Amino acid sequence: MVLDQIRAIDKTRLRQRIGELSWEEISEVKSIIKEMLVD
């Protein structure tokens, strides 16, 4: 997953393309985004 190239995507399109994230993956993504926005 490339998080340094974040952009808005329709939720239905996102689910169809890559599936769903586990709670652990969601937590990791949130952590990375927080680091990117703070630095």
Backbone as ProteinMPNN parsed JSONL, in Angstrom:
{"seq_chain_A": "MVLDQIRAIDKTRLRQRIGELSWEEISEVKSIIKEMLVD", "coords_chain_A": {"N_chain_A": [[0.839, -1.174, 0.0], [0.627, 2.153, -0.873], [1.16, 4.888, 0.914], [2.032, 7.477, 0.756], [0.89, 8.668, -1.343], [-1.801, 9.505, -1.066], [-5.241, 9.809, -1.884], [-8.649, 10.824, -2.47], [-11.138, 8.337, -2.798], [-14.015, 6.704, -4.039], [-15.842, 4.764, -1.739], [-17.14, 2.333, -2.488], [-15.88, 1.646, -4.847], [-13.278, 1.262, -3.926], [-13.548, -0.988, -2.211], [-14.222, -2.952, -4.092], [-11.91, -3.177, -5.565], [-9.667, -3.842, -3.864], [-10.504, -5.252, -1.598], [-11.031, -5.733, 1.935], [-9.617, -4.196, 4.86], [-7.927, -5.575, 7.698], [-8.443, -5.085, 11.268], [-5.971, -4.719, 12.441], [-4.378, -3.914, 10.269], [-5.683, -1.515, 9.633], [-5.108, -0.03, 11.909], [-2.324, 0.194, 11.643], [-2.14, 1.681, 9.244], [-3.393, 4.075, 10.071], [-1.519, 4.934, 11.971], [0.751, 5.422, 10.364], [-0.231, 7.466, 8.698], [-0.68, 9.475, 10.605], [1.99, 9.987, 11.39], [2.977, 11.02, 8.967], [1.5, 13.39, 8.712], [2.263, 14.866, 10.904], [5.006, 15.307, 10.736]], "CA_chain_A": [[0.0, 0.0, 0.0], [1.42, 3.373, -0.969], [0.448, 5.884, 1.7], [2.488, 8.84, 0.49], [0.135, 9.143, -2.5], [-3.196, 9.394, -0.653], [-6.241, 10.639, -2.547], [-10.01, 10.375, -2.179], [-11.699, 7.336, -3.705], [-15.335, 6.231, -3.64], [-15.716, 3.554, -0.919], [-17.561, 1.125, -3.204], [-14.806, 1.33, -5.795], [-12.147, 0.763, -3.154], [-13.841, -2.357, -1.774], [-14.204, -3.853, -5.234], [-10.559, -3.349, -6.106], [-8.663, -4.465, -2.999], [-11.069, -5.977, -0.468], [-11.163, -5.015, 3.194], [-8.46, -4.257, 5.746], [-8.151, -6.069, 9.059], [-8.295, -4.028, 12.274], [-4.527, -4.507, 12.625], [-3.925, -3.118, 9.128], [-6.25, -0.172, 9.787], [-4.322, 0.627, 12.953], [-1.013, 0.51, 11.068], [-2.35, 2.772, 8.289], [-3.638, 5.29, 10.858], [-0.249, 5.334, 12.571], [1.6, 5.973, 9.303], [-0.81, 8.75, 8.283], [-0.391, 10.432, 11.679], [3.408, 10.357, 11.269], [3.144, 11.853, 7.775], [0.883, 14.692, 8.913], [2.94, 15.58, 11.988], [6.36, 15.694, 10.302]], "C_chain_A": [[0.888, 1.243, 0.0], [0.668, 4.494, -0.257], [0.922, 7.301, 1.448], [1.805, 9.422, -0.749], [-1.364, 9.033, -2.232], [-4.075, 10.32, -1.49], [-7.616, 10.047, -2.25], [-10.496, 9.405, -3.253], [-13.069, 6.931, -3.162], [-15.192, 4.9, -2.892], [-16.106, 2.29, -1.669], [-16.499, 0.7, -4.212], [-13.614, 0.72, -5.068], [-12.375, -0.678, -2.713], [-13.756, -3.344, -2.927], [-12.784, -4.129, -5.715], [-9.628, -4.118, -5.178], [-9.22, -5.215, -1.793], [-11.165, -5.11, 0.767], [-9.909, -5.192, 4.034], [-8.858, -4.854, 7.087], [-7.984, -4.907, 10.03], [-6.821, -3.714, 12.514], [-3.968, -3.637, 11.499], [-4.441, -1.683, 9.213], [-5.45, 0.617, 10.809], [-2.956, 1.058, 12.422], [-1.112, 1.681, 10.084], [-2.561, 4.089, 9.026], [-2.342, 5.827, 11.448], [0.664, 6.002, 11.538], [1.085, 7.336, 8.851], [-0.538, 9.819, 9.33], [1.052, 10.912, 11.598], [3.62, 11.304, 10.091], [2.606, 13.26, 7.996], [1.578, 15.516, 9.981], [4.304, 16.087, 11.534], [6.345, 16.793, 9.34]], "O_chain_A": [[1.809, 1.347, 0.811], [-0.338, 4.992, -0.762], [0.27, 8.248, 1.888], [2.109, 10.543, -1.157], [-2.112, 8.527, -3.068], [-3.709, 11.462, -1.768], [-7.724, 8.896, -1.826], [-10.293, 9.621, -4.448], [-13.251, 6.829, -1.948], [-14.492, 4.003, -3.362], [-15.454, 1.259, -1.5], [-16.258, -0.493, -4.397], [-13.011, -0.238, -5.553], [-11.473, -1.507, -2.836], [-13.266, -4.459, -2.751], [-12.5, -5.214, -6.222], [-8.867, -4.965, -5.646], [-8.437, -5.774, -1.025], [-11.357, -3.898, 0.671], [-9.221, -6.209, 3.936], [-9.981, -4.667, 7.555], [-7.447, -3.862, 9.664], [-6.466, -2.561, 12.762], [-3.176, -2.728, 11.748], [-3.713, -0.741, 8.9], [-5.15, 1.792, 10.601], [-2.488, 2.157, 12.719], [-0.262, 2.571, 10.092], [-1.978, 5.109, 8.655], [-2.096, 7.033, 11.428], [1.277, 7.032, 11.82], [1.873, 8.259, 8.644], [-0.2, 10.951, 8.984], [1.316, 12.108, 11.722], [4.36, 12.282, 10.204], [3.197, 14.227, 7.516], [1.492, 16.744, 9.965], [4.712, 17.186, 11.911], [7.402, 17.229, 8.883]]}, "name": "protein", "num_of_chains": 1, "seq": "MVLDQIRAIDKTRLRQRIGELSWEEISEVKSIIKEMLVD"}
